[in-house]
Amino acid sequence: MPRRHWANLTSASALAIMLSCAPVLAQTPPAQAPLAQAPLATDPATGVPLPETPQLKLLDTEKPAPAGQTATDRPSDSDIVTGTVKSGATLRGAASVDATAPVETETEPVTLDIPQVEVPALDPALVPASKSSEPAPAPAPAETAPVQAAPALPAPDKPVTASVTVAPPAAAPAAGPLEAIPSLVPPPEMPKVVVDVPPGLAFAADIAARANDGVAVRRLGERERGEILAAYQANENKPFWIDAKGWTAAGKRIVAQLEHAADDGLRPTDYALPVFELSDKAKLAEADVRLSALAVLYARDARGGRLDPRRLSKLITPTLYLPSATEVLSELAGAPDAGAVLAAYNPPHEQYRRLKAKLAELREHLDDTPLVRIPAGPPLKLGMRDERVPLVRARLGLGSSDDSVFDRSTSLALADFQKKAGLPANGILSERTLAALGKPATARGEEDIVAQMERWRWLPPDLGAKHIMVNVPEMRVRVIRDGQVIHEARAIIGKPDSATPIFSHKMDHVIVNPSWYVPPSILKKEFLPGLAADPDYAAKRGYVVTRTKGGGISVRQPPGERNALGWIKFMFPNEHAVYLHDTPNRRLFAGERRALSHGCVRVDDPFALADQVLGPEWTSERLKKLIGKGERRINLPQPLPIHLVYNTIVIGADGHITRFDDVYGFHRLVRQALEQQG
């Protein structure tokens, strides 16, 4: 390269170096002059002023280095200088510091002017990050640690003063992890977390575990137990009747009703309440399920579920209206007064309420009849002699007697006692009569009332605004409308060996000039033996014999004055094939003992009854005009409920008790069944 070109290049390089150093030299005052404010630097690329860099300034309190001290007399880099860092308004420029001056080794404070860092206002919605429990990495050595330039922030309005103490080398601890710096800004107050637990959910696990034990109640069927368990599952196994304090208000009302079960002729021991401690949550849970099971059992018993009437006799076939467990729990859980709802499962009928009042009256008065223990022995009949006769007379209130003859007065008194006790009134001192004599009169009366109340449970809760009531033991037929008797007539009932059945149904039509088809029982007992002895047996009596498709025979009595059904019959088709009808033997109604039919109920003055059931369109006069003109069916305007009942005890409005003969022994069967169940 030519020398001239080298010279030009060297001159240009020197000029560039001088130009680049000129601003620094121009801004650097002499060592003794005060520090001047440096102009802001500008980005050469964009022309935007760069942020001001904080400058370090040594305050005047720092002592100057002694004259003549050389660089070799200054403390080594390993020496530690302690001092106090303070904030100042300005910083000394780097050019004002003499690099050759010795560093002070005294422990006087060193003041640094550090600009305050402006911290933006804290957003209350922000939650400060939790402190890290992991140690921070150790800082790199001073000679190797890289220096990162922090972004400059605007100068604060007020300075921040910090004090830093640098320990001597001997006291300096070994390098270790940096400690976590606590937040200078207090964390905002956290809202309280409230967990809303559904009521009763705390018992869910215990109810699920103890539910099977809770429903294990005697006489409660498997179907009802399953329905109770299903009801709890549908309720998320939450309790119905308890809380942490014991029974709820609804539970207390149910408990109170169960405790008064005896008032309705029910047995309180059948509804023994569970015992528990409030501290035992498992027992509380089981008690809730047990109370549900007892409430279901009570409701079904109140509706007649204690006994199965068809097991007592095939002629007792009422339709029971037993509620399901689901129905009972649904009604009780949603009722304002669960106790009243449970009590309403008992019969609502007026006669039942009178029986209940009479039962309470009997229990209030003690029996003043002296009890006489009569020894067991053979049955005593009229005219027999026995040493027990004076004891029997004393028990019956006939007065003392030394005569040991079982005379007529004793037999009649005993028959009256048997009638009241629901026993066959035959005047014979049997084993059963002897057992009844050993009970107080109050106890016997209670048992009779309870057995009669039980039969009222077999009737529908709603008898019908207008209905027919046939009381079989009383042998009377009544038409009742809105609780008032609008028609009453005597009746003839079935004989003891062909008893009138007990059930409820609906009468739907009437037949005038009916034919009588001999029922199979009468055909077998009377007609077949008669036809075997005389082929004209049926014809001589006005009956028509026809062959059936199955090879049997059918015997029919055509309409007429001698027809066994008379001129009219009232039909309510039923499994027993019985009905109400007229009779040609009307003189039989004058007798007191009228158990004479083959099972149907014969009605005195049937056309007056027809006036009540057929309405004004078909009067008795119009019906009588149809007599002898052939069989005619007339439908009722609407089906009429009819109830064939067995009431041996009837309470009058004045509280007087009327008793009727237990002609079929049904009353005795009910009373014995209740006693055996207990």
C-alpha positions as CSV (number, residue, x, y, z in Angstrom):
1,M,0.0,0.0,0.0
2,P,1.4,3.5,-0.7
3,R,2.6,5.3,2.4
4,R,0.4,8.2,1.6
5,H,-2.7,6.0,1.8
6,W,-1.5,4.7,5.2
7,A,-1.1,8.3,6.5
8,N,-4.5,9.3,5.4
9,L,-6.0,6.2,7.0
10,T,-4.2,6.8,10.3
11,S,-5.3,10.5,10.4
12,A,-8.9,9.5,9.9
13,S,-8.8,6.9,12.7
14,A,-7.3,9.4,15.1
15,L,-9.8,12.0,14.2
16,A,-12.6,9.5,14.8
17,I,-11.2,8.6,18.3
18,M,-11.0,12.2,19.3
19,L,-14.5,13.0,18.1
20,S,-15.9,10.0,20.1
21,C,-14.1,11.1,23.3
22,A,-15.0,14.8,23.0
23,P,-18.4,14.5,24.6
24,V,-17.0,12.7,27.6
25,L,-14.2,15.2,28.1
26,A,-16.6,18.1,27.6
27,Q,-19.0,16.7,30.3
28,T,-16.3,15.8,32.8
29,P,-15.6,18.8,35.1
30,P,-12.3,19.2,37.1
31,A,-12.0,17.1,40.3
32,Q,-12.5,20.1,42.4
33,A,-15.5,21.5,40.4
34,P,-19.1,20.4,41.4
35,L,-20.8,17.6,39.4
36,A,-22.8,19.0,36.5
37,Q,-25.8,17.4,35.1
38,A,-25.0,15.3,32.0
39,P,-27.3,15.7,29.0
40,L,-29.5,12.8,28.1
41,A,-28.1,10.3,25.6
42,T,-29.9,9.7,22.3
43,D,-30.3,6.5,20.4
44,P,-28.3,7.1,17.2
45,A,-30.6,4.8,15.3
46,T,-34.0,6.2,16.3
47,G,-33.1,9.6,17.7
48,V,-35.1,8.8,20.9
49,P,-33.6,10.0,24.2
50,L,-32.3,7.1,26.3
51,P,-33.3,6.7,30.0
52,E,-31.1,8.5,32.5
53,T,-28.6,6.2,34.2
54,P,-28.3,6.7,38.0
55,Q,-24.9,8.1,38.9
56,L,-22.9,7.2,42.0
57,K,-21.9,10.1,44.3
58,L,-19.6,10.1,47.3
59,L,-20.9,12.6,49.8
60,D,-18.7,15.2,51.4
61,T,-18.6,13.3,54.6
62,E,-16.1,10.9,53.0
63,K,-12.5,11.8,53.9
64,P,-10.2,12.4,50.9
65,A,-7.3,10.1,50.5
66,P,-4.1,11.2,52.3
67,A,-1.5,13.0,50.1
68,G,1.3,10.8,48.9
69,Q,-0.6,7.6,49.2
70,T,0.1,5.3,46.3
71,A,-1.9,2.7,44.7
72,T,0.2,0.0,46.4
73,D,-0.8,1.4,49.8
74,R,-4.5,1.0,49.1
75,P,-6.4,-1.9,50.7
76,S,-6.5,-5.1,48.6
77,D,-9.7,-6.3,46.8
78,S,-10.2,-8.8,49.6
79,D,-10.6,-6.1,52.2
80,I,-14.3,-5.3,53.0
81,V,-15.4,-1.7,53.5
82,T,-18.5,-1.0,55.7
83,G,-20.7,2.0,55.4
84,T,-24.2,3.4,55.2
85,V,-26.0,3.8,51.9
86,K,-28.2,6.9,51.6
87,S,-30.2,8.4,48.9
88,G,-29.2,11.7,47.3
89,A,-30.6,14.0,44.7
90,T,-27.6,13.7,42.3
91,L,-24.9,11.3,41.5
92,R,-21.2,12.0,40.8
93,G,-20.0,11.3,37.4
94,A,-17.5,8.6,36.7
95,A,-14.9,11.1,35.6
96,S,-14.9,12.8,39.0
97,V,-13.5,9.8,40.7
98,D,-9.8,9.7,41.0
99,A,-8.8,6.1,40.1
100,T,-5.3,6.6,41.6
101,A,-6.6,7.9,45.0
102,P,-6.3,5.5,47.9
103,V,-9.5,3.9,49.2
104,E,-10.4,4.8,52.8
105,T,-10.2,1.8,55.2
106,E,-12.0,3.4,58.0
107,T,-15.4,2.2,58.9
108,E,-17.2,5.5,58.4
109,P,-20.5,5.3,56.5
110,V,-20.5,5.4,52.8
111,T,-23.5,7.2,51.4
112,L,-24.9,6.2,48.0
113,D,-27.5,8.2,46.2
114,I,-30.0,5.6,45.0
115,P,-33.1,6.8,43.1
116,Q,-36.4,5.6,44.5
117,V,-38.1,2.9,42.5
118,E,-41.7,3.8,41.8
119,V,-43.9,0.9,42.5
120,P,-47.3,0.9,40.8
121,A,-50.4,0.7,42.9
122,L,-51.3,-2.9,43.9
123,D,-54.4,-4.3,42.2
124,P,-56.7,-5.6,45.0
125,A,-57.9,-8.4,42.7
126,L,-54.4,-9.8,42.4
127,V,-53.1,-12.3,44.9
128,P,-49.4,-12.2,45.7
129,A,-47.4,-15.3,44.7
130,S,-46.5,-17.5,47.6
131,K,-42.9,-17.5,48.7
132,S,-40.7,-20.1,47.2
133,S,-39.3,-22.6,49.7
134,E,-36.5,-23.5,47.4
135,P,-33.2,-21.8,48.0
136,A,-32.0,-19.3,45.4
137,P,-28.7,-20.2,43.6
138,A,-25.5,-18.8,45.0
139,P,-24.2,-15.6,43.3
140,A,-21.3,-15.9,41.0
141,P,-17.9,-14.4,42.1
142,A,-17.5,-10.7,41.5
143,E,-14.8,-11.1,38.9
144,T,-16.8,-13.6,36.8
145,A,-20.4,-12.7,37.5
146,P,-22.0,-11.0,34.4
147,V,-23.4,-7.5,35.0
148,Q,-26.9,-6.9,33.6
149,A,-28.1,-3.4,33.1
150,A,-31.5,-2.9,34.8
151,P,-34.0,-0.7,33.0
152,A,-34.1,2.8,34.3
153,L,-37.2,3.9,36.1
154,P,-38.6,7.4,36.7
155,A,-37.2,9.2,39.7
156,P,-39.5,8.9,42.7
157,D,-41.0,11.8,44.5
158,K,-39.4,10.8,47.8
159,P,-36.1,9.1,48.4
160,V,-35.8,5.6,49.9
161,T,-33.0,5.1,52.5
162,A,-31.5,1.7,53.0
163,S,-28.7,0.7,55.4
164,V,-26.1,-1.9,54.3
165,T,-23.5,-3.2,56.7
166,V,-20.4,-5.0,55.3
167,A,-18.7,-7.3,57.7
168,P,-14.9,-7.8,58.0
169,P,-13.4,-10.8,56.1
170,A,-12.9,-12.8,59.3
171,A,-16.6,-12.6,60.2
172,A,-17.9,-13.2,56.7
173,P,-20.0,-16.4,56.5
174,A,-19.5,-18.9,53.8
175,A,-21.3,-18.2,50.5
176,G,-24.7,-19.8,50.5
177,P,-28.2,-19.5,49.0
178,L,-29.9,-16.2,49.2
179,E,-32.8,-15.9,51.6
180,A,-36.2,-15.3,50.3
181,I,-37.2,-11.7,50.6
182,P,-40.6,-11.2,52.2
183,S,-43.1,-9.1,50.3
184,L,-43.1,-5.4,51.3
185,V,-46.8,-5.2,50.3
186,P,-49.2,-7.0,52.7
187,P,-51.5,-9.5,50.9
188,P,-55.1,-8.6,50.5
189,E,-57.6,-10.1,53.0
190,M,-58.9,-13.4,51.5
191,P,-62.7,-13.9,51.5
192,K,-63.9,-16.6,53.9
193,V,-64.9,-19.8,52.2
194,V,-68.3,-21.1,53.3
195,V,-69.3,-24.7,52.3
196,D,-73.0,-25.1,52.3
197,V,-73.7,-28.8,53.4
198,P,-77.2,-29.9,52.7
199,P,-79.2,-30.6,55.9
200,G,-79.0,-34.1,57.0
201,L,-76.2,-35.1,54.7
202,A,-74.0,-35.8,57.7
203,F,-76.2,-38.8,58.5
204,A,-76.2,-40.2,54.9
205,A,-73.4,-42.8,55.4
206,D,-74.9,-44.0,58.8
207,I,-78.4,-44.3,57.3
208,A,-77.1,-46.3,54.4
209,A,-75.3,-48.6,56.8
210,R,-78.1,-49.1,59.3
211,A,-81.2,-48.9,57.0
212,N,-81.7,-52.7,56.9
213,D,-81.7,-52.9,60.7
214,G,-84.1,-50.0,60.9
215,V,-86.8,-51.5,58.7
216,A,-86.7,-54.9,60.5
217,V,-90.1,-54.4,62.2
218,R,-92.4,-57.4,63.0
219,R,-95.4,-57.8,60.8
220,L,-94.0,-55.3,58.2
221,G,-93.9,-57.0,54.8
222,E,-90.9,-57.3,52.5
223,R,-92.6,-55.1,49.9
224,E,-93.1,-52.3,52.4
225,R,-89.5,-52.6,53.7
226,G,-88.2,-52.3,50.1
227,E,-90.3,-49.2,49.5
228,I,-88.9,-47.6,52.7
229,L,-85.3,-48.2,51.6
230,A,-86.1,-46.9,48.2
231,A,-87.6,-43.7,49.7
232,Y,-84.4,-43.1,51.6
233,Q,-82.2,-43.7,48.5
234,A,-84.4,-41.2,46.6
235,N,-83.8,-38.7,49.4
236,E,-79.9,-39.2,49.2
237,N,-80.1,-41.2,52.5
238,K,-80.9,-38.0,54.4
239,P,-83.1,-38.4,57.5
240,F,-86.8,-37.6,57.6
241,W,-87.4,-37.2,61.3
242,I,-84.1,-36.4,63.1
243,D,-81.3,-33.8,63.2
244,A,-78.3,-33.3,65.4
245,K,-80.6,-32.4,68.4
246,G,-82.8,-35.5,68.1
247,W,-86.4,-35.7,66.8
248,T,-87.6,-32.9,64.6
249,A,-91.0,-31.3,65.0
250,A,-92.5,-33.7,62.5
251,G,-90.8,-36.6,64.2
252,K,-92.1,-35.6,67.6
253,R,-95.7,-35.5,66.3
254,I,-95.4,-39.0,64.8
255,V,-93.9,-40.3,68.1
256,A,-96.8,-38.8,70.1
257,Q,-99.4,-40.5,67.8
258,L,-97.6,-43.9,68.1
259,E,-97.6,-43.5,71.9
260,H,-101.4,-43.1,71.9
261,A,-102.1,-46.0,69.6
262,A,-104.1,-47.7,72.4
263,D,-106.8,-44.9,72.1
264,D,-107.7,-46.3,68.7
265,G,-107.8,-49.9,69.9
266,L,-104.3,-50.6,68.5
267,R,-101.5,-52.3,70.5
268,P,-98.8,-49.8,71.6
269,T,-96.2,-52.5,71.9
270,D,-96.4,-53.1,68.2
271,Y,-94.9,-49.6,67.7
272,A,-92.1,-49.6,70.3
273,L,-90.1,-46.5,69.8
274,P,-86.3,-46.7,69.4
275,V,-84.0,-45.5,72.2
276,F,-80.8,-43.6,71.3
277,E,-78.2,-41.2,72.6
278,L,-77.7,-37.9,70.8
279,S,-73.9,-38.5,70.8
280,D,-74.4,-41.8,68.9
281,K,-74.9,-40.7,65.3
282,A,-75.3,-44.3,64.1
283,K,-78.1,-44.9,66.5
284,L,-79.8,-41.7,65.5
285,A,-79.7,-42.7,61.9
286,E,-81.2,-46.1,62.7
287,A,-83.9,-44.5,64.8
288,D,-84.9,-42.3,61.9
289,V,-85.4,-45.4,59.6
290,R,-87.2,-47.3,62.4
291,L,-89.6,-44.5,63.0
292,S,-90.5,-44.5,59.3
293,A,-91.1,-48.2,59.4
294,L,-93.3,-47.9,62.5
295,A,-95.3,-45.1,60.9
296,V,-95.9,-47.2,57.8
297,L,-97.0,-50.2,60.0
298,Y,-99.3,-48.0,62.0
299,A,-100.9,-46.5,58.9
300,R,-101.6,-50.0,57.5
301,D,-102.9,-51.3,60.8
302,A,-105.2,-48.4,61.1
303,R,-106.7,-49.2,57.7
304,G,-107.3,-52.9,58.6
305,G,-104.0,-54.5,57.9
306,R,-103.6,-56.3,61.3
307,L,-105.7,-59.3,60.2
308,D,-106.4,-61.0,56.9
309,P,-110.2,-61.3,57.0
310,R,-110.2,-64.0,54.3
311,R,-108.2,-66.2,56.6
312,L,-110.9,-65.9,59.3
313,S,-113.6,-67.0,56.9
314,K,-114.1,-67.4,53.2
315,L,-117.4,-65.4,53.7
316,I,-115.5,-62.3,55.0
317,T,-114.2,-60.7,51.8
318,P,-113.9,-57.0,52.2
319,T,-111.7,-54.9,50.0
320,L,-109.0,-53.4,52.1
321,Y,-107.6,-50.0,51.3
322,L,-104.1,-50.5,52.6
323,P,-101.6,-47.6,51.8
324,S,-98.2,-48.3,50.4
325,A,-95.1,-47.3,52.3
326,T,-94.3,-44.8,49.6
327,E,-97.7,-43.1,50.0
328,V,-97.4,-42.9,53.8
329,L,-93.9,-41.4,53.8
330,S,-94.8,-39.0,51.1
331,E,-97.8,-37.7,52.9
332,L,-96.0,-37.5,56.3
333,A,-92.9,-35.8,55.0
334,G,-94.8,-33.1,53.3
335,A,-97.5,-32.5,56.0
336,P,-97.5,-29.5,58.4
337,D,-98.7,-31.8,61.1
338,A,-97.4,-35.4,60.5
339,G,-99.2,-36.7,63.6
340,A,-102.6,-35.6,62.4
341,V,-102.0,-37.2,59.0
342,L,-101.0,-40.4,60.6
343,A,-104.1,-40.4,62.9
344,A,-106.3,-39.9,59.8
345,Y,-105.6,-43.4,58.6
346,N,-108.1,-44.6,61.2
347,P,-111.7,-44.9,60.0
348,P,-113.4,-41.5,59.7
349,H,-116.9,-42.9,60.3
350,E,-119.2,-41.6,63.1
351,Q,-119.8,-45.1,64.5
352,Y,-116.1,-45.6,64.8
353,R,-115.6,-42.4,66.7
354,R,-118.4,-43.4,69.1
355,L,-116.7,-46.8,69.7
356,K,-113.4,-45.0,70.4
357,A,-115.1,-42.7,73.0
358,K,-116.8,-45.7,74.6
359,L,-113.4,-47.5,74.8
360,A,-111.9,-44.5,76.7
361,E,-114.9,-44.4,79.0
362,L,-114.5,-48.1,79.9
363,R,-110.9,-47.7,80.7
364,E,-111.6,-44.8,83.1
365,H,-113.9,-46.9,85.3
366,L,-112.6,-50.0,87.1
367,D,-114.7,-53.1,87.2
368,D,-116.4,-53.4,90.5
369,T,-117.7,-56.9,89.9
370,P,-116.0,-59.3,92.4
371,L,-113.9,-61.9,90.7
372,V,-114.5,-65.5,91.8
373,R,-112.1,-68.1,90.7
374,I,-114.1,-71.1,89.3
375,P,-112.1,-74.3,89.1
376,A,-111.9,-76.2,85.8
377,G,-114.2,-79.2,85.3
378,P,-116.6,-80.8,82.9
379,P,-119.2,-78.7,81.0
380,L,-122.3,-77.8,83.1
381,K,-125.7,-78.0,81.5
382,L,-129.2,-77.4,82.8
383,G,-130.2,-79.8,85.6
384,M,-126.7,-81.0,86.4
385,R,-125.3,-80.9,90.0
386,D,-121.8,-79.6,90.7
387,E,-119.9,-78.0,93.5
388,R,-119.0,-75.1,91.3
389,V,-122.6,-73.9,90.8
390,P,-122.6,-71.6,93.9
391,L,-119.3,-70.0,92.5
392,V,-120.9,-69.5,89.1
393,R,-124.0,-67.9,90.6
394,A,-121.8,-65.6,92.7
395,R,-119.8,-64.6,89.6
396,L,-122.9,-63.8,87.7
397,G,-124.3,-61.7,90.6
398,L,-127.2,-64.1,91.4
399,G,-126.5,-64.1,95.1
400,S,-125.2,-66.9,97.3
401,S,-126.8,-70.3,97.4
402,D,-126.0,-73.6,98.9
403,D,-127.9,-75.5,96.2
404,S,-125.5,-77.2,93.7
405,V,-128.1,-77.6,91.0
406,F,-127.4,-75.8,87.7
407,D,-131.0,-74.5,87.4
408,R,-132.8,-72.4,84.8
409,S,-132.0,-69.0,86.4
410,T,-128.3,-69.8,86.4
411,S,-128.5,-71.0,82.8
412,L,-130.3,-67.9,81.6
413,A,-127.9,-65.6,83.4
414,L,-125.0,-67.5,81.9
415,A,-126.5,-67.2,78.4
416,D,-126.9,-63.4,78.9
417,F,-123.2,-63.3,79.9
418,Q,-122.2,-65.3,76.9
419,K,-124.1,-63.0,74.6
420,K,-122.3,-60.0,75.9
421,A,-119.0,-61.8,75.7
422,G,-119.5,-62.8,72.1
423,L,-119.9,-66.4,72.8
424,P,-122.6,-68.9,71.8
425,A,-125.5,-68.0,74.1
426,N,-126.4,-71.6,74.9
427,G,-126.4,-71.3,78.7
428,I,-123.7,-74.1,79.0
429,L,-120.7,-73.6,81.2
430,S,-118.0,-74.6,78.6
431,E,-114.3,-74.2,78.8
432,R,-114.4,-71.0,76.8
433,T,-117.2,-69.6,78.9
434,L,-115.2,-70.5,82.0
435,A,-112.2,-68.6,80.7
436,A,-114.4,-65.6,80.0
437,L,-115.8,-65.6,83.5
438,G,-112.2,-65.3,84.8
439,K,-111.7,-61.9,83.2
440,P,-113.0,-58.6,84.6
441,A,-116.0,-57.2,82.9
442,T,-114.0,-54.1,81.9
443,A,-111.4,-56.3,80.1
444,R,-114.2,-58.2,78.3
445,G,-115.8,-54.9,77.3
446,E,-112.6,-53.5,75.9
447,E,-111.9,-56.6,73.9
448,D,-115.4,-56.5,72.4
449,I,-115.1,-52.8,71.5
450,V,-111.6,-53.3,70.0
451,A,-112.9,-56.2,67.9
452,Q,-115.8,-54.1,66.6
453,M,-113.5,-51.2,65.8
454,E,-111.3,-53.6,63.8
455,R,-114.2,-54.5,61.6
456,W,-114.9,-50.9,60.9
457,R,-111.4,-50.7,59.4
458,W,-112.5,-53.1,56.7
459,L,-114.9,-50.6,55.2
460,P,-113.9,-48.1,52.6
461,P,-112.9,-44.7,54.0
462,D,-115.6,-43.2,51.9
463,L,-118.9,-45.0,52.2
464,G,-120.6,-42.8,49.7
465,A,-122.8,-39.7,50.1
466,K,-125.7,-42.1,49.5
467,H,-125.4,-45.8,50.3
468,I,-127.1,-48.9,51.5
469,M,-126.0,-50.4,54.8
470,V,-127.1,-54.0,55.7
471,N,-126.1,-54.9,59.3
472,V,-126.3,-58.7,59.2
473,P,-126.4,-59.4,63.0
474,E,-129.1,-56.7,63.4
475,M,-131.0,-58.1,60.4
476,R,-131.9,-54.6,59.1
477,V,-131.4,-52.7,55.8
478,R,-130.9,-48.9,55.8
479,V,-130.5,-46.3,53.0
480,I,-128.3,-43.5,54.2
481,R,-127.9,-40.1,52.6
482,D,-125.4,-37.5,54.0
483,G,-125.3,-39.4,57.3
484,Q,-129.0,-39.5,57.7
485,V,-131.2,-42.6,57.5
486,I,-133.8,-42.0,54.8
487,H,-135.2,-45.6,54.7
488,E,-135.1,-48.6,57.0
489,A,-136.6,-52.1,56.8
490,R,-136.3,-55.5,58.4
491,A,-134.3,-58.2,56.6
492,I,-134.0,-62.0,56.6
493,I,-130.3,-63.2,56.5
494,G,-128.7,-66.5,55.7
495,K,-128.8,-69.4,58.1
496,P,-125.7,-70.2,60.1
497,D,-124.8,-73.1,57.7
498,S,-125.4,-70.8,54.7
499,A,-124.2,-67.5,56.1
500,T,-124.6,-64.1,54.4
501,P,-121.2,-63.0,53.2
502,I,-119.6,-59.7,54.5
503,F,-118.3,-57.3,51.8
504,S,-118.8,-54.0,49.9
505,H,-119.9,-53.6,46.4
506,K,-122.1,-51.3,44.1
507,M,-125.7,-52.0,43.1
508,D,-126.2,-51.2,39.4
509,H,-129.6,-52.6,38.3
510,V,-133.0,-54.0,39.4
511,I,-134.9,-56.9,37.9
512,V,-138.7,-57.0,38.0
513,N,-140.4,-60.4,37.7
514,P,-137.1,-62.3,38.2
515,S,-136.5,-65.9,37.5
516,W,-134.7,-67.8,40.2
517,Y,-131.9,-70.1,39.2
518,V,-131.3,-72.6,41.9
519,P,-127.7,-72.2,43.2
520,P,-125.3,-75.2,43.1
521,S,-125.3,-75.6,46.8
522,I,-129.1,-76.0,47.0
523,L,-129.1,-78.0,43.8
524,K,-126.7,-80.5,45.3
525,K,-128.3,-80.8,48.7
526,E,-132.0,-80.7,47.8
527,F,-132.9,-81.1,44.1
528,L,-130.5,-83.8,43.0
529,P,-131.6,-86.2,45.8
530,G,-135.2,-85.3,45.0
531,L,-134.8,-85.9,41.3
532,A,-133.1,-89.2,41.9
533,A,-136.1,-90.3,44.0
534,D,-138.8,-88.8,41.7
535,P,-138.2,-87.6,38.1
536,D,-141.1,-85.2,38.5
537,Y,-139.8,-83.7,41.7
538,A,-138.9,-80.3,40.1
539,A,-142.0,-80.1,37.9
540,K,-144.4,-80.6,40.8
541,R,-142.9,-77.6,42.5
542,G,-143.0,-75.3,39.4
543,Y,-139.3,-75.6,38.4
544,V,-137.9,-76.0,34.9
545,V,-135.0,-78.4,34.4
546,T,-132.7,-77.9,31.4
547,R,-129.6,-79.7,30.2
548,T,-126.4,-77.7,30.0
549,K,-123.7,-78.0,27.4
550,G,-121.4,-79.6,29.9
551,G,-123.8,-82.4,30.5
552,G,-125.2,-81.1,33.7
553,I,-128.6,-79.7,34.6
554,S,-129.9,-76.3,35.4
555,V,-133.0,-75.7,37.5
556,R,-134.9,-72.5,37.1
557,Q,-138.0,-71.2,38.8
558,P,-140.0,-68.9,36.4
559,P,-141.4,-65.6,37.6
560,G,-144.5,-65.7,39.5
561,E,-146.2,-65.2,42.9
562,R,-144.5,-68.3,44.3
563,N,-141.1,-67.4,43.0
564,A,-138.5,-67.5,45.8
565,L,-137.2,-64.0,44.8
566,G,-140.7,-62.5,44.9
567,W,-141.4,-59.7,42.4
568,I,-138.2,-57.8,42.5
569,K,-134.5,-58.3,43.1
570,F,-131.6,-55.8,43.6
571,M,-128.4,-56.8,41.8
572,F,-124.8,-56.1,42.6
573,P,-122.8,-58.8,40.9
574,N,-120.2,-60.4,43.2
575,E,-118.2,-63.5,43.8
576,H,-120.7,-64.9,46.3
577,A,-123.7,-64.6,43.9
578,V,-125.9,-63.0,46.6
579,Y,-128.3,-60.0,46.3
580,L,-131.2,-58.4,47.9
581,H,-134.7,-59.5,46.9
582,D,-138.4,-59.9,47.7
583,T,-139.9,-63.0,49.2
584,P,-143.4,-64.6,49.0
585,N,-143.1,-65.6,52.7
586,R,-143.5,-62.1,54.1
587,R,-144.8,-63.3,57.4
588,L,-141.3,-64.4,58.3
589,F,-140.4,-60.7,58.9
590,A,-142.4,-60.7,62.1
591,G,-140.1,-63.0,63.9
592,E,-137.1,-61.9,66.0
593,R,-134.8,-64.6,64.7
594,R,-134.6,-64.2,61.0
595,A,-131.5,-66.2,59.9
596,L,-133.6,-68.3,57.5
597,S,-132.3,-67.8,53.9
598,H,-129.7,-69.6,51.8
599,G,-127.4,-66.6,51.9
600,C,-129.2,-63.8,50.1
601,V,-130.9,-60.9,52.0
602,R,-134.6,-60.8,51.8
603,V,-136.1,-57.3,52.2
604,D,-139.4,-56.3,53.7
605,D,-141.4,-53.9,51.5
606,P,-139.0,-54.1,48.5
607,F,-140.9,-51.5,46.4
608,A,-140.3,-48.9,49.0
609,L,-136.6,-49.6,48.7
610,A,-136.9,-49.4,44.9
611,D,-138.2,-45.9,45.3
612,Q,-135.0,-44.9,47.1
613,V,-132.6,-46.5,44.6
614,L,-134.3,-46.0,41.2
615,G,-135.2,-42.4,41.6
616,P,-138.4,-40.5,40.8
617,E,-138.7,-41.8,37.3
618,W,-139.5,-45.3,38.5
619,T,-142.0,-45.1,41.4
620,S,-143.3,-48.1,43.2
621,E,-146.7,-47.6,41.5
622,R,-145.1,-47.8,38.1
623,L,-143.0,-50.9,39.1
624,K,-146.1,-52.7,40.4
625,K,-147.8,-52.3,37.0
626,L,-145.0,-54.5,35.5
627,I,-145.8,-57.4,37.8
628,G,-146.7,-60.5,35.8
629,K,-145.5,-59.1,32.4
630,G,-142.2,-60.8,32.0
631,E,-138.8,-60.2,33.3
632,R,-137.6,-56.6,33.0
633,R,-134.2,-55.0,33.8
634,I,-134.0,-51.4,35.0
635,N,-130.6,-49.8,35.5
636,L,-129.9,-47.4,38.4
637,P,-129.2,-43.8,37.4
638,Q,-125.8,-44.3,38.9
639,P,-124.2,-47.2,40.8
640,L,-125.1,-47.1,44.5
641,P,-122.6,-48.4,47.1
642,I,-123.8,-51.2,49.3
643,H,-122.1,-52.5,52.4
644,L,-122.9,-55.8,54.1
645,V,-121.4,-55.4,57.5
646,Y,-121.2,-57.4,60.8
647,N,-121.8,-55.0,63.6
648,T,-122.5,-56.8,66.9
649,I,-121.9,-53.7,69.0
650,V,-123.6,-50.4,68.1
651,I,-123.2,-47.2,70.1
652,G,-126.1,-44.8,70.1
653,A,-125.8,-41.0,70.0
654,D,-126.3,-41.0,73.8
655,G,-123.5,-43.4,74.4
656,H,-125.8,-46.4,75.0
657,I,-124.4,-49.8,73.9
658,T,-126.6,-52.1,71.9
659,R,-125.4,-55.7,71.3
660,F,-126.6,-58.1,68.7
661,D,-126.1,-61.9,68.6
662,D,-122.9,-63.1,67.0
663,V,-125.0,-65.3,64.7
664,Y,-122.1,-66.6,62.7
665,G,-119.3,-66.3,65.3
666,F,-117.5,-63.7,63.2
667,H,-117.1,-61.4,66.2
668,R,-115.5,-64.2,68.2
669,L,-113.1,-65.0,65.4
670,V,-111.9,-61.4,65.2
671,R,-111.4,-61.1,68.9
672,Q,-109.5,-64.3,69.2
673,A,-107.3,-63.5,66.3
674,L,-106.4,-60.2,67.9
675,E,-105.7,-61.9,71.2
676,Q,-103.5,-64.5,69.5
677,Q,-101.6,-61.8,67.6
678,G,-100.7,-60.1,70.9
